[in-house]
Amino acid sequence: MHPQQRILIIQGHPDPAGGHFGHALAEAYASGACAAGHEVRVIDVAALDFPLLRTKHAWEQGALPPALLPAQQGVQWAQHLVFFFPLWLGGMPALLKGFLEQVARPGFALALPGTPGPRQLLKGRSARVVVTMGMPAPLYRWFFAAHDVKALERNILGFVGISPVRRSLIGMVEGDAKRRLAWLQRLRSLGEKAS
């Protein structure tokens, strides 16, 4: 029996219609987590309406778009965050990157410049990054060095204090049903463990 955790699932697929394998994986994770007694909240980035940040001033001093206040509240509430997204052009979709830029602002994720005290304001949280892709996952991991996933883990999540960050790289998503079923079962098990 695993201790109860507060889990925030962030669905980063930009297609608001849903129905992709990454959505099924997130649902399997949530199902396993709920069955094990964990509390689960879900943010669907594609359902949110927010502008992209264009200046440092807007990032540091601009107002958070109202649509993203529940996202910040969810991150504050969570003990464990789970990100789901497809690999697009070797990285996370632009909409998810824009979401993270808006949510992880100074004063929330990082201390405001010149403020005394700890810089990383989201310490005490762990994360998992679940990435789907058409290519074989070992090719992305070894030949491409999982570059963009490492950047998310180190330069965004690690930078604000979220640790440890684990990953699930799921390749050949257009593959056979048996492989898909195995991944769905694996994500359900990870949800049960809040891992």
C-alpha positions as CSV (number, residue, x, y, z in Angstrom):
1,M,0.0,0.0,0.0
2,H,1.4,3.3,-1.1
3,P,0.8,6.5,1.0
4,Q,-2.0,8.7,-0.5
5,Q,-0.7,11.4,-2.8
6,R,-2.2,14.5,-4.4
7,I,-1.5,14.0,-8.2
8,L,-1.9,16.7,-10.9
9,I,-2.1,15.3,-14.4
10,I,-1.2,17.9,-17.1
11,Q,-2.4,16.7,-20.5
12,G,-0.2,18.6,-23.0
13,H,-1.5,17.3,-26.3
14,P,-2.6,20.5,-28.2
15,D,-5.6,18.8,-30.0
16,P,-8.7,19.8,-28.1
17,A,-10.7,16.9,-29.7
18,G,-8.7,14.4,-27.6
19,G,-8.8,10.7,-28.5
20,H,-5.1,10.2,-29.0
21,F,-3.0,7.4,-27.4
22,G,-1.5,10.0,-25.0
23,H,-5.0,10.7,-23.7
24,A,-5.7,7.0,-23.1
25,L,-2.4,6.7,-21.3
26,A,-3.3,9.7,-19.0
27,E,-6.7,8.1,-18.4
28,A,-5.0,4.8,-17.5
29,Y,-2.7,6.6,-15.0
30,A,-5.6,8.5,-13.5
31,S,-7.7,5.3,-13.2
32,G,-4.8,3.4,-11.4
33,A,-4.2,6.4,-9.1
34,C,-7.9,6.8,-8.1
35,A,-8.2,3.0,-7.6
36,A,-5.3,3.2,-5.1
37,G,-6.9,6.0,-3.2
38,H,-4.8,8.9,-4.5
39,E,-6.4,12.3,-5.2
40,V,-6.3,13.3,-8.8
41,R,-6.9,16.5,-10.7
42,V,-6.4,17.0,-14.5
43,I,-5.5,20.0,-16.5
44,D,-6.1,19.8,-20.3
45,V,-3.9,22.5,-21.7
46,A,-5.7,22.4,-25.1
47,A,-9.0,23.4,-23.4
48,L,-7.4,26.6,-22.0
49,D,-7.4,30.0,-23.6
50,F,-4.2,32.0,-22.9
51,P,-1.8,34.3,-24.8
52,L,1.9,33.5,-25.3
53,L,4.4,35.6,-23.4
54,R,6.5,37.8,-25.6
55,T,8.7,39.9,-23.2
56,K,10.7,39.4,-20.1
57,H,8.7,42.2,-18.5
58,A,5.4,40.3,-19.1
59,W,6.9,37.2,-17.6
60,E,8.2,38.9,-14.5
61,Q,5.5,41.5,-13.9
62,G,2.5,40.8,-16.1
63,A,-0.7,39.5,-14.8
64,L,-1.4,35.8,-14.9
65,P,-4.2,35.1,-17.4
66,P,-7.4,34.2,-15.4
67,A,-7.7,30.9,-17.3
68,L,-4.4,29.7,-15.7
69,L,-5.1,30.5,-12.1
70,P,-6.6,27.0,-11.6
71,A,-3.4,25.6,-13.1
72,Q,-1.2,27.4,-10.6
73,Q,-3.6,26.4,-7.8
74,G,-3.3,22.8,-9.0
75,V,0.4,22.8,-9.0
76,Q,0.5,24.4,-5.5
77,W,-1.9,21.6,-4.3
78,A,-0.1,18.7,-5.9
79,Q,2.6,16.5,-4.4
80,H,3.3,14.8,-7.8
81,L,2.9,16.1,-11.3
82,V,2.5,14.0,-14.4
83,F,3.0,15.5,-17.9
84,F,1.7,13.8,-21.0
85,F,2.6,15.1,-24.5
86,P,3.5,13.9,-28.0
87,L,6.9,14.6,-29.4
88,W,6.5,17.2,-32.1
89,L,9.6,18.3,-34.2
90,G,11.8,16.7,-31.5
91,G,10.2,18.6,-28.6
92,M,7.1,19.4,-26.7
93,P,4.2,21.1,-28.5
94,A,4.4,24.9,-28.5
95,L,1.1,25.1,-26.6
96,L,2.5,23.2,-23.7
97,K,5.7,25.3,-23.6
98,G,3.6,28.4,-23.7
99,F,1.5,27.1,-20.8
100,L,4.7,26.3,-18.7
101,E,6.1,29.8,-19.4
102,Q,2.9,31.4,-18.2
103,V,2.4,29.2,-15.1
104,A,6.0,29.0,-13.9
105,R,6.4,32.7,-13.2
106,P,8.6,34.5,-10.7
107,G,6.7,34.8,-7.4
108,F,5.1,31.4,-8.0
109,A,7.7,29.0,-9.2
110,L,10.8,31.1,-8.6
111,A,11.5,33.8,-6.1
112,L,11.2,37.3,-7.4
113,P,14.5,38.9,-8.4
114,G,16.2,40.4,-5.4
115,T,14.0,38.6,-2.9
116,P,15.8,37.0,0.0
117,G,15.2,33.3,0.8
118,P,14.9,30.2,-1.3
119,R,14.8,30.6,-5.1
120,Q,13.0,27.4,-5.9
121,L,9.4,27.7,-4.7
122,L,8.1,24.3,-5.9
123,K,10.4,22.1,-3.9
124,G,8.8,19.0,-2.3
125,R,7.1,17.9,-5.5
126,S,8.0,15.0,-7.8
127,A,7.1,14.5,-11.4
128,R,6.9,12.0,-14.3
129,V,7.1,13.0,-17.9
130,V,5.3,10.7,-20.4
131,V,6.2,11.3,-24.0
132,T,4.7,9.5,-27.0
133,M,6.4,9.4,-30.4
134,G,6.4,7.7,-33.8
135,M,10.0,6.7,-33.7
136,P,11.4,4.0,-31.5
137,A,12.1,5.3,-28.0
138,P,15.7,4.0,-27.9
139,L,16.5,6.0,-31.1
140,Y,15.2,9.1,-29.4
141,R,17.0,8.3,-26.2
142,W,20.4,7.4,-27.6
143,F,20.7,9.0,-31.0
144,F,18.9,12.3,-30.2
145,A,19.9,12.1,-26.5
146,A,16.3,12.8,-25.5
147,H,17.4,16.5,-25.7
148,D,14.0,18.3,-25.3
149,V,12.8,16.0,-22.5
150,K,16.1,16.6,-20.6
151,A,15.6,20.3,-21.1
152,L,12.1,20.0,-19.5
153,E,13.4,18.0,-16.7
154,R,16.5,20.1,-15.9
155,N,15.8,23.6,-17.2
156,I,12.1,23.9,-16.2
157,L,11.1,21.3,-13.5
158,G,14.5,21.0,-11.8
159,F,15.0,24.8,-12.0
160,V,11.9,25.4,-9.9
161,G,12.8,22.6,-7.4
162,I,10.7,19.7,-8.6
163,S,12.6,16.5,-8.0
164,P,12.9,13.6,-8.7
165,V,11.6,13.7,-12.2
166,R,11.1,10.3,-13.9
167,R,10.3,9.6,-17.5
168,S,8.4,7.2,-19.7
169,L,9.4,7.4,-23.4
170,I,6.8,5.5,-25.5
171,G,7.8,5.0,-29.1
172,M,6.1,3.4,-32.1
173,V,2.7,4.6,-30.9
174,E,1.2,3.6,-34.2
175,G,2.3,0.0,-33.4
176,D,0.3,-3.1,-32.6
177,A,-2.5,-3.3,-30.1
178,K,-0.6,-5.6,-27.9
179,R,2.2,-3.1,-27.3
180,R,-0.4,-0.3,-26.6
181,L,-2.2,-2.5,-24.1
182,A,1.1,-3.2,-22.3
183,W,1.8,0.5,-22.0
184,L,-1.7,1.2,-20.8
185,Q,-1.3,-1.4,-18.1
186,R,2.1,-0.1,-17.2
187,L,0.7,3.5,-16.8
188,R,-2.1,2.2,-14.7
189,S,0.4,0.5,-12.4
190,L,2.5,3.8,-12.2
191,G,-0.7,5.6,-11.2
192,E,-1.4,3.1,-8.4
193,K,2.1,3.8,-7.1
194,A,1.9,7.6,-7.7
195,S,5.2,7.3,-9.5
